[in-house]
Amino acid sequence: MTKKLIQHGNSAALVIEKPILQLLNIDLDTDLEIITDGKNIIISPLHQQPNEADFLHSLAKVNKRHRKTLEDLAK
């Protein structure tokens, strides 16, 4: 895919089409990291890392779903 920058005030902007945003799970609220290696621009989404509450919620679901198996394994 070839793209051109567009004028956005005193800056230049790159429009990213919706299918690419969906593929990378990016929306307008996603923070992006922009780095360069001197020749290329590398844009990466910075997805929020799961916190302890997310972990505990997931753990509770696993324990509920697989309680008997986990108890058998613990013996």
All heavy atoms as a GROMACS GRO file, in nm:
protein
  595
    1MET      N    1   0.085  -0.116   0.000
    1MET     CA    2   0.000   0.000   0.000
    1MET      C    3   0.090   0.123   0.000
    1MET      O    4   0.184   0.132   0.078
    1MET     CB    5  -0.090  -0.002   0.124
    1MET     CG    6  -0.168   0.125   0.143
    1MET     SD    7  -0.264   0.135   0.296
    1MET     CE    8  -0.370  -0.006   0.283
    2THR      N    9   0.061   0.216  -0.085
    2THR     CA   10   0.134   0.342  -0.092
    2THR      C   11   0.044   0.453  -0.041
    2THR      O   12  -0.074   0.459  -0.076
    2THR     CB   13   0.177   0.371  -0.237
    2THR    OG1   14   0.256   0.263  -0.284
    2THR    CG2   15   0.255   0.499  -0.245
    3LYS      N   16   0.098   0.538   0.044
    3LYS     CA   17   0.020   0.648   0.103
    3LYS      C   18   0.095   0.779   0.084
    3LYS      O   19   0.216   0.780   0.068
    3LYS     CB   20   0.001   0.626   0.254
    3LYS     CG   21  -0.066   0.497   0.294
    3LYS     CD   22  -0.213   0.496   0.263
    3LYS     CE   23  -0.285   0.597   0.347
    3LYS     NZ   24  -0.426   0.604   0.327
    4LYS      N   25   0.023   0.889   0.087
    4LYS     CA   26   0.082   1.022   0.088
    4LYS      C   27   0.034   1.094   0.213
    4LYS      O   28  -0.076   1.069   0.261
    4LYS     CB   29   0.041   1.101  -0.035
    4LYS     CG   30   0.103   1.049  -0.163
    4LYS     CD   31   0.081   1.147  -0.276
    4LYS     CE   32   0.142   1.091  -0.401
    4LYS     NZ   33   0.263   1.159  -0.439
    5LEU      N   34   0.119   1.180   0.266
    5LEU     CA   35   0.080   1.261   0.380
    5LEU      C   36  -0.018   1.368   0.335
    5LEU      O   37  -0.015   1.413   0.220
    5LEU     CB   38   0.203   1.326   0.443
    5LEU     CG   39   0.307   1.229   0.501
    5LEU    CD1   40   0.430   1.308   0.546
    5LEU    CD2   41   0.250   1.151   0.616
    6ILE      N   42  -0.106   1.409   0.426
    6ILE     CA   43  -0.198   1.518   0.398
    6ILE      C   44  -0.168   1.634   0.492
    6ILE      O   45  -0.111   1.615   0.600
    6ILE     CB   46  -0.346   1.475   0.412
    6ILE    CG1   47  -0.378   1.430   0.555
    6ILE    CG2   48  -0.379   1.364   0.312
    6ILE    CD1   49  -0.526   1.411   0.581
    7GLN      N   50  -0.205   1.754   0.452
    7GLN     CA   51  -0.186   1.874   0.534
    7GLN      C   52  -0.287   1.874   0.647
    7GLN      O   53  -0.406   1.848   0.627
    7GLN     CB   54  -0.206   2.000   0.447
    7GLN     CG   55  -0.173   2.129   0.518
    7GLN     CD   56  -0.025   2.150   0.537
    7GLN    OE1   57   0.053   2.114   0.450
    7GLN    NE2   58   0.013   2.206   0.649
    8HIS      N   59  -0.240   1.899   0.768
    8HIS     CA   60  -0.326   1.908   0.886
    8HIS      C   61  -0.276   2.026   0.969
    8HIS      O   62  -0.186   2.010   1.051
    8HIS     CB   63  -0.321   1.777   0.965
    8HIS     CG   64  -0.416   1.774   1.082
    8HIS    ND1   65  -0.551   1.760   1.065
    8HIS    CD2   66  -0.394   1.782   1.214
    8HIS    CE1   67  -0.609   1.760   1.184
    8HIS    NE2   68  -0.516   1.774   1.276
    9GLY      N   69  -0.332   2.143   0.945
    9GLY     CA   70  -0.280   2.265   1.008
    9GLY      C   71  -0.140   2.290   0.959
    9GLY      O   72  -0.114   2.290   0.839
   10ASN      N   73  -0.047   2.310   1.052
   10ASN     CA   74   0.094   2.329   1.017
   10ASN      C   75   0.172   2.197   1.017
   10ASN      O   76   0.294   2.198   1.007
   10ASN     CB   77   0.161   2.426   1.115
   10ASN     CG   78   0.112   2.568   1.096
   10ASN    OD1   79   0.073   2.606   0.987
   10ASN    ND2   80   0.111   2.645   1.203
   11SER      N   81   0.102   2.086   1.028
   11SER     CA   82   0.165   1.955   1.036
   11SER      C   83   0.125   1.869   0.917
   11SER      O   84   0.042   1.908   0.835
   11SER     CB   85   0.123   1.883   1.165
   11SER     OG   86   0.163   1.958   1.278
   12ALA      N   87   0.183   1.751   0.910
   12ALA     CA   88   0.146   1.652   0.810
   12ALA      C   89   0.081   1.535   0.883
   12ALA      O   90   0.119   1.501   0.994
   12ALA     CB   91   0.268   1.605   0.733
   13ALA      N   92  -0.018   1.472   0.819
   13ALA     CA   93  -0.089   1.361   0.881
   13ALA      C   94  -0.093   1.243   0.786
   13ALA      O   95  -0.091   1.259   0.663
   13ALA     CB   96  -0.232   1.403   0.917
   14LEU      N   97  -0.097   1.124   0.844
   14LEU     CA   98  -0.110   1.000   0.768
   14LEU      C   99  -0.244   0.939   0.804
   14LEU      O  100  -0.273   0.914   0.921
   14LEU     CB  101   0.003   0.904   0.804
   14LEU     CG  102   0.002   0.769   0.737
   14LEU    CD1  103   0.025   0.783   0.587
   14LEU    CD2  104   0.108   0.679   0.798
   15VAL      N  105  -0.328   0.915   0.705
   15VAL     CA  106  -0.459   0.856   0.728
   15VAL      C  107  -0.444   0.704   0.724
   15VAL      O  108  -0.389   0.649   0.629
   15VAL     CB  109  -0.562   0.904   0.624
   15VAL    CG1  110  -0.695   0.834   0.643
   15VAL    CG2  111  -0.578   1.055   0.631
   16ILE      N  112  -0.492   0.638   0.829
   16ILE     CA  113  -0.486   0.492   0.837
   16ILE      C  114  -0.630   0.440   0.822
   16ILE      O  115  -0.718   0.477   0.901
   16ILE     CB  116  -0.425   0.446   0.970
   16ILE    CG1  117  -0.286   0.507   0.988
   16ILE    CG2  118  -0.420   0.294   0.978
   16ILE    CD1  119  -0.226   0.484   1.125
   17GLU      N  120  -0.652   0.356   0.723
   17GLU     CA  121  -0.786   0.307   0.694
   17GLU      C  122  -0.839   0.216   0.805
   17GLU      O  123  -0.764   0.151   0.876
   17GLU     CB  124  -0.788   0.231   0.561
   17GLU     CG  125  -0.786   0.321   0.438
   17GLU     CD  126  -0.646   0.376   0.409
   17GLU    OE1  127  -0.548   0.325   0.466
   17GLU    OE2  128  -0.636   0.470   0.330
   18LYS      N  129  -0.971   0.212   0.814
   18LYS     CA  130  -1.040   0.137   0.919
   18LYS      C  131  -1.002  -0.011   0.924
   18LYS      O  132  -0.982  -0.065   1.033
   18LYS     CB  133  -1.192   0.153   0.903
   18LYS     CG  134  -1.271   0.096   1.017
   18LYS     CD  135  -1.418   0.128   1.003
   18LYS     CE  136  -1.496   0.077   1.122
   18LYS     NZ  137  -1.637   0.117   1.115
   19PRO      N  138  -0.989  -0.082   0.810
   19PRO     CA  139  -0.952  -0.224   0.820
   19PRO      C  140  -0.816  -0.246   0.888
   19PRO      O  141  -0.799  -0.344   0.962
   19PRO     CB  142  -0.948  -0.270   0.673
   19PRO     CG  143  -1.038  -0.175   0.602
   19PRO     CD  144  -1.022  -0.044   0.672
   20ILE      N  145  -0.722  -0.157   0.866
   20ILE     CA  146  -0.592  -0.170   0.932
   20ILE      C  147  -0.606  -0.143   1.081
   20ILE      O  148  -0.548  -0.213   1.164
   20ILE     CB  149  -0.487  -0.077   0.867
   20ILE    CG1  150  -0.461  -0.122   0.724
   20ILE    CG2  151  -0.358  -0.074   0.948
   20ILE    CD1  152  -0.373  -0.030   0.644
   21LEU      N  153  -0.684  -0.041   1.117
   21LEU     CA  154  -0.708  -0.011   1.258
   21LEU      C  155  -0.773  -0.129   1.328
   21LEU      O  156  -0.735  -0.166   1.439
   21LEU     CB  157  -0.795   0.114   1.272
   21LEU     CG  158  -0.736   0.245   1.219
   21LEU    CD1  159  -0.839   0.357   1.227
   21LEU    CD2  160  -0.608   0.281   1.291
   22GLN      N  161  -0.870  -0.191   1.263
   22GLN     CA  162  -0.939  -0.306   1.322
   22GLN      C  163  -0.845  -0.425   1.336
   22GLN      O  164  -0.848  -0.494   1.438
   22GLN     CB  165  -1.060  -0.344   1.237
   22GLN     CG  166  -1.172  -0.243   1.244
   22GLN     CD  167  -1.285  -0.273   1.149
   22GLN    OE1  168  -1.266  -0.336   1.044
   22GLN    NE2  169  -1.405  -0.228   1.184
   23LEU      N  170  -0.762  -0.447   1.235
   23LEU     CA  171  -0.667  -0.558   1.239
   23LEU      C  172  -0.572  -0.546   1.358
   23LEU      O  173  -0.539  -0.644   1.424
   23LEU     CB  174  -0.587  -0.562   1.109
   23LEU     CG  175  -0.477  -0.668   1.099
   23LEU    CD1  176  -0.540  -0.806   1.092
   23LEU    CD2  177  -0.391  -0.643   0.978
   24LEU      N  178  -0.530  -0.424   1.388
   24LEU     CA  179  -0.434  -0.400   1.496
   24LEU      C  180  -0.503  -0.364   1.628
   24LEU      O  181  -0.435  -0.335   1.727
   24LEU     CB  182  -0.338  -0.287   1.457
   24LEU     CG  183  -0.252  -0.317   1.335
   24LEU    CD1  184  -0.171  -0.194   1.297
   24LEU    CD2  185  -0.160  -0.434   1.361
   25ASN      N  186  -0.637  -0.367   1.629
   25ASN     CA  187  -0.713  -0.334   1.749
   25ASN      C  188  -0.677  -0.194   1.800
   25ASN      O  189  -0.648  -0.174   1.918
   25ASN     CB  190  -0.692  -0.440   1.858
   25ASN     CG  191  -0.795  -0.430   1.968
   25ASN    OD1  192  -0.906  -0.382   1.945
   25ASN    ND2  193  -0.760  -0.474   2.086
   26ILE      N  194  -0.678  -0.098   1.708
   26ILE     CA  195  -0.646   0.042   1.738
   26ILE      C  196  -0.772   0.125   1.718
   26ILE      O  197  -0.845   0.104   1.622
   26ILE     CB  198  -0.535   0.094   1.644
   26ILE    CG1  199  -0.405   0.020   1.666
   26ILE    CG2  200  -0.515   0.244   1.661
   26ILE    CD1  201  -0.296   0.056   1.566
   27ASP      N  202  -0.795   0.220   1.809
   27ASP     CA  203  -0.901   0.318   1.788
   27ASP      C  204  -0.845   0.457   1.819
   27ASP      O  205  -0.725   0.472   1.842
   27ASP     CB  206  -1.026   0.286   1.871
   27ASP     CG  207  -1.000   0.284   2.021
   27ASP    OD1  208  -0.907   0.352   2.068
   27ASP    OD2  209  -1.074   0.213   2.092
   28LEU      N  210  -0.931   0.557   1.818
   28LEU     CA  211  -0.884   0.694   1.838
   28LEU      C  212  -0.827   0.718   1.976
   28LEU      O  213  -0.755   0.817   1.997
   28LEU     CB  214  -0.998   0.793   1.809
   28LEU     CG  215  -1.048   0.794   1.665
   28LEU    CD1  216  -1.167   0.889   1.651
   28LEU    CD2  217  -0.938   0.830   1.568
   29ASP      N  218  -0.855   0.631   2.071
   29ASP     CA  219  -0.804   0.647   2.208
   29ASP      C  220  -0.676   0.569   2.233
   29ASP      O  221  -0.618   0.579   2.341
   29ASP     CB  222  -0.911   0.602   2.309
   29ASP     CG  223  -1.035   0.690   2.305
   29ASP    OD1  224  -1.019   0.813   2.285
   29ASP    OD2  225  -1.145   0.637   2.321
   30THR      N  226  -0.630   0.491   2.136
   30THR     CA  227  -0.510   0.408   2.153
   30THR      C  228  -0.385   0.496   2.145
   30THR      O  229  -0.367   0.569   2.049
   30THR     CB  230  -0.502   0.299   2.045
   30THR    OG1  231  -0.621   0.221   2.050
   30THR    CG2  232  -0.381   0.209   2.067
   31ASP      N  233  -0.299   0.487   2.246
   31ASP     CA  234  -0.171   0.556   2.241
   31ASP      C  235  -0.080   0.482   2.143
   31ASP      O  236  -0.079   0.359   2.138
   31ASP     CB  237  -0.104   0.559   2.379
   31ASP     CG  238  -0.177   0.650   2.476
   31ASP    OD1  239  -0.230   0.754   2.431
   31ASP    OD2  240  -0.180   0.617   2.595
   32LEU      N  241  -0.004   0.558   2.065
   32LEU     CA  242   0.086   0.501   1.966
   32LEU      C  243   0.229   0.542   1.997
   32LEU      O  244   0.255   0.656   2.034
   32LEU     CB  245   0.050   0.548   1.825
   32LEU     CG  246  -0.092   0.516   1.778
   32LEU    CD1  247  -0.120   0.584   1.646
   32LEU    CD2  248  -0.111   0.366   1.765
   33GLU      N  249   0.320   0.448   1.982
   33GLU     CA  250   0.462   0.476   1.994
   33GLU      C  251   0.516   0.495   1.853
   33GLU      O  252   0.493   0.412   1.765
   33GLU     CB  253   0.535   0.361   2.063
   33GLU     CG  254   0.685   0.382   2.071
   33GLU     CD  255   0.757   0.264   2.132
   33GLU    OE1  256   0.715   0.149   2.108
   33GLU    OE2  257   0.855   0.289   2.204
   34ILE      N  258   0.587   0.606   1.830
   34ILE     CA  259   0.645   0.633   1.699
   34ILE      C  260   0.795   0.642   1.716
   34ILE      O  261   0.845   0.727   1.791
   34ILE     CB  262   0.588   0.764   1.639
   34ILE    CG1  263   0.436   0.753   1.629
   34ILE    CG2  264   0.651   0.792   1.503
   34ILE    CD1  265   0.367   0.881   1.589
   35ILE      N  266   0.867   0.553   1.648
   35ILE     CA  267   1.013   0.553   1.655
   35ILE      C  268   1.067   0.548   1.512
   35ILE      O  269   0.994   0.522   1.417
   35ILE     CB  270   1.067   0.435   1.739
   35ILE    CG1  271   1.024   0.300   1.680
   35ILE    CG2  272   1.024   0.446   1.884
   35ILE    CD1  273   1.086   0.180   1.749
   36THR      N  274   1.195   0.574   1.499
   36THR     CA  275   1.259   0.565   1.370
   36THR      C  276   1.395   0.497   1.385
   36THR      O  277   1.457   0.507   1.490
   36THR     CB  278   1.274   0.703   1.303
   36THR    OG1  279   1.336   0.686   1.176
   36THR    CG2  280   1.358   0.798   1.389
   37ASP      N  281   1.435   0.430   1.280
   37ASP     CA  282   1.569   0.371   1.278
   37ASP      C  283   1.661   0.455   1.188
   37ASP      O  284   1.769   0.413   1.153
   37ASP     CB  285   1.564   0.225   1.231
   37ASP     CG  286   1.510   0.210   1.089
   37ASP    OD1  287   1.484   0.313   1.022
   37ASP    OD2  288   1.493   0.096   1.044
   38GLY      N  289   1.616   0.573   1.152
   38GLY     CA  290   1.693   0.662   1.065
   38GLY      C  291   1.649   0.654   0.921
   38GLY      O  292   1.678   0.743   0.842
   39LYS      N  293   1.580   0.548   0.883
   39LYS     CA  294   1.531   0.531   0.746
   39LYS      C  295   1.381   0.506   0.741
   39LYS      O  296   1.316   0.537   0.643
   39LYS     CB  297   1.602   0.413   0.680
   39LYS     CG  298   1.745   0.433   0.650
   39LYS     CD  299   1.800   0.304   0.590
   39LYS     CE  300   1.883   0.335   0.468
   39LYS     NZ  301   1.934   0.214   0.404
   40ASN      N  302   1.328   0.446   0.846
   40ASN     CA  303   1.188   0.405   0.850
   40ASN      C  304   1.118   0.465   0.971
   40ASN      O  305   1.180   0.486   1.075
   40ASN     CB  306   1.177   0.252   0.857
   40ASN     CG  307   1.242   0.185   0.738
   40ASN    OD1  308   1.193   0.195   0.628
   40ASN    ND2  309   1.354   0.118   0.762
   41ILE      N  310   0.989   0.486   0.956
   41ILE     CA  311   0.904   0.525   1.068
   41ILE      C  312   0.832   0.399   1.114
   41ILE      O  313   0.771   0.330   1.033
   41ILE     CB  314   0.802   0.632   1.027
   41ILE    CG1  315   0.872   0.758   0.979
   41ILE    CG2  316   0.707   0.663   1.142
   41ILE    CD1  317   0.778   0.858   0.915
   42ILE      N  318   0.838   0.371   1.244
   42ILE     CA  319   0.773   0.253   1.299
   42ILE      C  320   0.668   0.299   1.398
   42ILE      O  321   0.700   0.364   1.498
   42ILE     CB  322   0.876   0.160   1.367
   42ILE    CG1  323   0.985   0.123   1.265
   42ILE    CG2  324   0.808   0.037   1.425
   42ILE    CD1  325   1.113   0.076   1.327
   43ILE      N  326   0.542   0.266   1.370
   43ILE     CA  327   0.429   0.307   1.454
   43ILE      C  328   0.370   0.181   1.517
   43ILE      O  329   0.329   0.090   1.447
   43ILE     CB  330   0.322   0.379   1.371
   43ILE    CG1  331   0.383   0.500   1.298
   43ILE    CG2  332   0.205   0.422   1.460
   43ILE    CD1  333   0.291   0.563   1.196
   44SER      N  334   0.368   0.178   1.650
   44SER     CA  335   0.319   0.061   1.722
   44SER      C  336   0.216   0.102   1.825
   44SER      O  337   0.235   0.201   1.897
   44SER     CB  338   0.435  -0.010   1.794
   44SER     OG  339   0.537  -0.044   1.705
   45PRO      N  340   0.105   0.026   1.835
   45PRO     CA  341   0.007   0.056   1.939
   45PRO      C  342   0.061   0.021   2.077
   45PRO      O  343   0.132  -0.078   2.093
   45PRO     CB  344  -0.113  -0.031   1.902
   45PRO     CG  345  -0.056  -0.142   1.820
   45PRO     CD  346   0.066  -0.088   1.752
   46LEU      N  347   0.031   0.103   2.173
   46LEU     CA  348   0.066   0.076   2.313
   46LEU      C  349  -0.062   0.036   2.384
   46LEU      O  350  -0.135   0.120   2.435
   46LEU     CB  351   0.126   0.199   2.380
   46LEU     CG  352   0.262   0.244   2.329
   46LEU    CD1  353   0.304   0.374   2.398
   46LEU    CD2  354   0.365   0.136   2.356
   47HIS      N  355  -0.092  -0.092   2.381
   47HIS     CA  356  -0.213  -0.141   2.447
   47HIS      C  357  -0.189  -0.146   2.597
   47HIS      O  358  -0.083  -0.183   2.644
   47HIS     CB  359  -0.253  -0.278   2.394
   47HIS     CG  360  -0.294  -0.273   2.251
   47HIS    ND1  361  -0.409  -0.212   2.209
   47HIS    CD2  362  -0.231  -0.317   2.138
   47HIS    CE1  363  -0.418  -0.222   2.078
   47HIS    NE2  364  -0.311  -0.284   2.032
   48GLN      N  365  -0.291  -0.106   2.670
   48GLN     CA  366  -0.283  -0.103   2.815
   48GLN      C  367  -0.257  -0.243   2.869
   48GLN      O  368  -0.323  -0.339   2.828
   48GLN     CB  369  -0.412  -0.046   2.873
   48GLN     CG  370  -0.407  -0.019   3.020
   48GLN     CD  371  -0.534   0.049   3.066
   48GLN    OE1  372  -0.638   0.038   3.002
   48GLN    NE2  373  -0.527   0.117   3.176
   49GLN      N  374  -0.161  -0.254   2.957
   49GLN     CA  375  -0.130  -0.382   3.018
   49GLN      C  376  -0.238  -0.420   3.119
   49GLN      O  377  -0.290  -0.334   3.190
   49GLN     CB  378   0.006  -0.376   3.089
   49GLN     CG  379   0.121  -0.350   2.995
   49GLN     CD  380   0.139  -0.464   2.896
   49GLN    OE1  381   0.127  -0.581   2.931
   49GLN    NE2  382   0.164  -0.431   2.772
   50PRO      N  383  -0.273  -0.547   3.124
   50PRO     CA  384  -0.373  -0.590   3.222
   50PRO      C  385  -0.324  -0.559   3.365
   50PRO      O  386  -0.206  -0.569   3.394
   50PRO     CB  387  -0.382  -0.741   3.202
   50PRO     CG  388  -0.320  -0.768   3.070
   50PRO     CD  389  -0.224  -0.657   3.044
   51ASN      N  390  -0.415  -0.518   3.449
   51ASN     CA  391  -0.378  -0.488   3.587
   51ASN      C  392  -0.414  -0.606   3.678
   51ASN      O  393  -0.464  -0.709   3.632
   51ASN     CB  394  -0.446  -0.358   3.634
   51ASN     CG  395  -0.597  -0.365   3.626
   51ASN    OD1  396  -0.656  -0.472   3.639
   51ASN    ND2  397  -0.659  -0.252   3.604
   52GLU      N  398  -0.388  -0.591   3.807
   52GLU     CA  399  -0.412  -0.701   3.901
   52GLU      C  400  -0.559  -0.739   3.906
   52GLU      O  401  -0.593  -0.857   3.915
   52GLU     CB  402  -0.362  -0.662   4.041
   52GLU     CG  403  -0.371  -0.777   4.138
   52GLU     CD  404  -0.312  -0.745   4.275
   52GLU    OE1  405  -0.253  -0.637   4.291
   52GLU    OE2  406  -0.326  -0.830   4.364
   53ALA      N  407  -0.649  -0.641   3.895
   53ALA     CA  408  -0.792  -0.671   3.899
   53ALA      C  409  -0.831  -0.758   3.779
   53ALA      O  410  -0.910  -0.852   3.793
   53ALA     CB  411  -0.874  -0.543   3.901
   54ASP      N  412  -0.775  -0.727   3.661
   54ASP     CA  413  -0.802  -0.809   3.543
   54ASP      C  414  -0.753  -0.952   3.564
   54ASP      O  415  -0.820  -1.049   3.529
   54ASP     CB  416  -0.734  -0.750   3.418
   54ASP     CG  417  -0.792  -0.616   3.377
   54ASP    OD1  418  -0.911  -0.591   3.404
   54ASP    OD2  419  -0.717  -0.537   3.316
   55PHE      N  420  -0.633  -0.964   3.620
   55PHE     CA  421  -0.576  -1.095   3.647
   55PHE      C  422  -0.663  -1.175   3.743
   55PHE      O  423  -0.694  -1.292   3.719
   55PHE     CB  424  -0.434  -1.081   3.703
   55PHE     CG  425  -0.377  -1.211   3.753
   55PHE    CD1  426  -0.331  -1.306   3.664
   55PHE    CD2  427  -0.370  -1.238   3.889
   55PHE    CE1  428  -0.280  -1.428   3.708
   55PHE    CE2  429  -0.319  -1.358   3.935
   55PHE     CZ  430  -0.274  -1.453   3.844
   56LEU      N  431  -0.704  -1.112   3.854
   56LEU     CA  432  -0.785  -1.182   3.953
   56LEU      C  433  -0.920  -1.224   3.896
   56LEU      O  434  -0.971  -1.332   3.927
   56LEU     CB  435  -0.803  -1.095   4.077
   56LEU     CG  436  -0.674  -1.070   4.158
   56LEU    CD1  437  -0.701  -0.972   4.271
   56LEU    CD2  438  -0.617  -1.201   4.210
   57HIS      N  439  -0.977  -1.140   3.812
   57HIS     CA  440  -1.104  -1.173   3.747
   57HIS      C  441  -1.087  -1.297   3.657
   57HIS      O  442  -1.168  -1.390   3.661
   57HIS     CB  443  -1.155  -1.054   3.666
   57HIS     CG  444  -1.280  -1.082   3.591
   57HIS    ND1  445  -1.403  -1.095   3.653
   57HIS    CD2  446  -1.303  -1.100   3.459
   57HIS    CE1  447  -1.495  -1.120   3.563
   57HIS    NE2  448  -1.437  -1.124   3.443
   58SER      N  449  -0.982  -1.298   3.578
   58SER     CA  450  -0.955  -1.412   3.490
   58SER      C  451  -0.928  -1.539   3.571
   58SER      O  452  -0.975  -1.648   3.536
   58SER     CB  453  -0.835  -1.383   3.399
   58SER     OG  454  -0.865  -1.278   3.311
   59LEU      N  455  -0.852  -1.524   3.678
   59LEU     CA  456  -0.822  -1.638   3.765
   59LEU      C  457  -0.949  -1.697   3.825
   59LEU      O  458  -0.967  -1.818   3.828
   59LEU     CB  459  -0.725  -1.596   3.875
   59LEU     CG  460  -0.682  -1.703   3.974
   59LEU    CD1  461  -0.611  -1.817   3.902
   59LEU    CD2  462  -0.594  -1.643   4.082
   60ALA      N  463  -1.039  -1.612   3.869
   60ALA     CA  464  -1.166  -1.658   3.927
   60ALA      C  465  -1.247  -1.735   3.823
   60ALA      O  466  -1.308  -1.839   3.854
   60ALA     CB  467  -1.246  -1.541   3.981
   61LYS      N  468  -1.248  -1.689   3.698
   61LYS     CA  469  -1.320  -1.760   3.592
   61LYS      C  470  -1.260  -1.898   3.567
   61LYS      O  471  -1.332  -1.995   3.552
   61LYS     CB  472  -1.317  -1.677   3.463
   61LYS     CG  473  -1.412  -1.559   3.466
   61LYS     CD  474  -1.400  -1.469   3.344
   61LYS     CE  475  -1.409  -1.540   3.214
   61LYS     NZ  476  -1.404  -1.449   3.097
   62VAL      N  477  -1.128  -1.906   3.563
   62VAL     CA  478  -1.061  -2.034   3.540
   62VAL      C  479  -1.090  -2.128   3.657
   62VAL      O  480  -1.122  -2.246   3.637
   62VAL     CB  481  -0.909  -2.015   3.522
   62VAL    CG1  482  -0.836  -2.148   3.528
   62VAL    CG2  483  -0.880  -1.944   3.391
   63ASN      N  484  -1.079  -2.078   3.779
   63ASN     CA  485  -1.105  -2.162   3.897
   63ASN      C  486  -1.248  -2.213   3.899
   63ASN      O  487  -1.273  -2.329   3.934
   63ASN     CB  488  -1.075  -2.084   4.025
   63ASN     CG  489  -0.927  -2.070   4.050
   63ASN    OD1  490  -0.846  -2.148   3.999
   63ASN    ND2  491  -0.889  -1.969   4.126
   64LYS      N  492  -1.342  -2.128   3.861
   64LYS     CA  493  -1.482  -2.169   3.859
   64LYS      C  494  -1.506  -2.276   3.752
   64LYS      O  495  -1.571  -2.377   3.777
   64LYS     CB  496  -1.572  -2.048   3.834
   64LYS     CG  497  -1.719  -2.080   3.835
   64LYS     CD  498  -1.803  -1.955   3.815
   64LYS     CE  499  -1.951  -1.989   3.816
   64LYS     NZ  500  -2.034  -1.871   3.797
   65ARG      N  501  -1.451  -2.255   3.635
   65ARG     CA  502  -1.474  -2.346   3.523
   65ARG      C  503  -1.403  -2.480   3.541
   65ARG      O  504  -1.454  -2.584   3.502
   65ARG     CB  505  -1.428  -2.280   3.393
   65ARG     CG  506  -1.448  -2.370   3.271
   65ARG     CD  507  -1.407  -2.304   3.143
   65ARG     NE  508  -1.503  -2.201   3.111
   65ARG     CZ  509  -1.481  -2.104   3.022
   65ARG    NH1  510  -1.367  -2.099   2.959
   65ARG    NH2  511  -1.573  -2.014   2.998
   66HIS      N  512  -1.285  -2.478   3.602
   66HIS     CA  513  -1.202  -2.599   3.609
   66HIS      C  514  -1.174  -2.643   3.753
   66HIS      O  515  -1.072  -2.705   3.781
   66HIS     CB  516  -1.069  -2.576   3.536
   66HIS     CG  517  -1.088  -2.540   3.392
   66HIS    ND1  518  -1.125  -2.631   3.298
   66HIS    CD2  519  -1.076  -2.421   3.329
   66HIS    CE1  520  -1.134  -2.570   3.180
   66HIS    NE2  521  -1.105  -2.443   3.197
   67ARG      N  522  -1.266  -2.614   3.843
   67ARG     CA  523  -1.246  -2.641   3.986
   67ARG      C  524  -1.212  -2.787   4.013
   67ARG      O  525  -1.113  -2.818   4.078
   67ARG     CB  526  -1.371  -2.601   4.063
   67ARG     CG  527  -1.359  -2.627   4.210
   67ARG     CD  528  -1.483  -2.578   4.282
   67ARG     NE  529  -1.471  -2.616   4.423
   67ARG     CZ  530  -1.571  -2.655   4.496
   67ARG    NH1  531  -1.692  -2.661   4.445
   67ARG    NH2  532  -1.554  -2.687   4.622
   68LYS      N  533  -1.294  -2.878   3.960
   68LYS     CA  534  -1.273  -3.020   3.988
   68LYS      C  535  -1.138  -3.067   3.934
   68LYS      O  536  -1.064  -3.137   4.004
   68LYS     CB  537  -1.386  -3.104   3.930
   68LYS     CG  538  -1.368  -3.252   3.959
   68LYS     CD  539  -1.489  -3.332   3.923
   68LYS     CE  540  -1.478  -3.479   3.947
   68LYS     NZ  541  -1.358  -3.538   3.996
   69THR      N  542  -1.105  -3.030   3.815
   69THR     CA  543  -0.977  -3.070   3.755
   69THR      C  544  -0.860  -3.017   3.838
   69THR      O  545  -0.763  -3.089   3.863
   69THR     CB  546  -0.966  -3.019   3.611
   69THR    OG1  547  -1.077  -3.070   3.536
   69THR    CG2  548  -0.836  -3.061   3.545
   70LEU      N  549  -0.868  -2.891   3.878
   70LEU     CA  550  -0.761  -2.832   3.959
   70LEU      C  551  -0.746  -2.902   4.093
   70LEU      O  552  -0.636  -2.924   4.141
   70LEU     CB  553  -0.784  -2.682   3.975
   70LEU     CG  554  -0.771  -2.599   3.849
   70LEU    CD1  555  -0.820  -2.456   3.873
   70LEU    CD2  556  -0.628  -2.599   3.798
   71GLU      N  557  -0.862  -2.938   4.155
   71GLU     CA  558  -0.857  -3.010   4.283
   71GLU      C  559  -0.793  -3.148   4.264
   71GLU      O  560  -0.712  -3.191   4.346
   71GLU     CB  561  -0.997  -3.024   4.341
   71GLU     CG  562  -1.051  -2.894   4.398
   71GLU     CD  563  -1.196  -2.905   4.443
   71GLU    OE1  564  -1.263  -3.006   4.412
   71GLU    OE2  565  -1.243  -2.809   4.508
   72ASP      N  566  -0.828  -3.216   4.155
   72ASP     CA  567  -0.768  -3.348   4.127
   72ASP      C  568  -0.618  -3.336   4.104
   72ASP      O  569  -0.540  -3.420   4.150
   72ASP     CB  570  -0.834  -3.412   4.005
   72ASP     CG  571  -0.978  -3.456   4.033
   72ASP    OD1  572  -1.018  -3.463   4.151
   72ASP    OD2  573  -1.052  -3.482   3.935
   73LEU      N  574  -0.575  -3.234   4.035
   73LEU     CA  575  -0.433  -3.214   4.009
   73LEU      C  576  -0.357  -3.181   4.136
   73LEU      O  577  -0.238  -3.216   4.149
   73LEU     CB  578  -0.414  -3.099   3.907
   73LEU     CG  579  -0.447  -3.132   3.762
   73LEU    CD1  580  -0.443  -3.005   3.678
   73LEU    CD2  581  -0.350  -3.235   3.708
   74ALA      N  582  -0.424  -3.117   4.232
   74ALA     CA  583  -0.357  -3.077   4.355
   74ALA      C  584  -0.333  -3.196   4.448
   74ALA      O  585  -0.252  -3.188   4.540
   74ALA     CB  586  -0.440  -2.972   4.428
   75LYS      N  587  -0.401  -3.308   4.423
   75LYS     CA  588  -0.386  -3.426   4.509
   75LYS      C  589  -0.256  -3.497   4.482
   75LYS      O  590  -0.200  -3.503   4.382
   75LYS     CB  591  -0.503  -3.522   4.490
   75LYS     CG  592  -0.633  -3.465   4.541
   75LYS     CD  593  -0.746  -3.563   4.516
   75LYS     CE  594  -0.876  -3.499   4.560
   75LYS     NZ  595  -0.989  -3.586   4.531
   0.00000   0.00000   0.00000
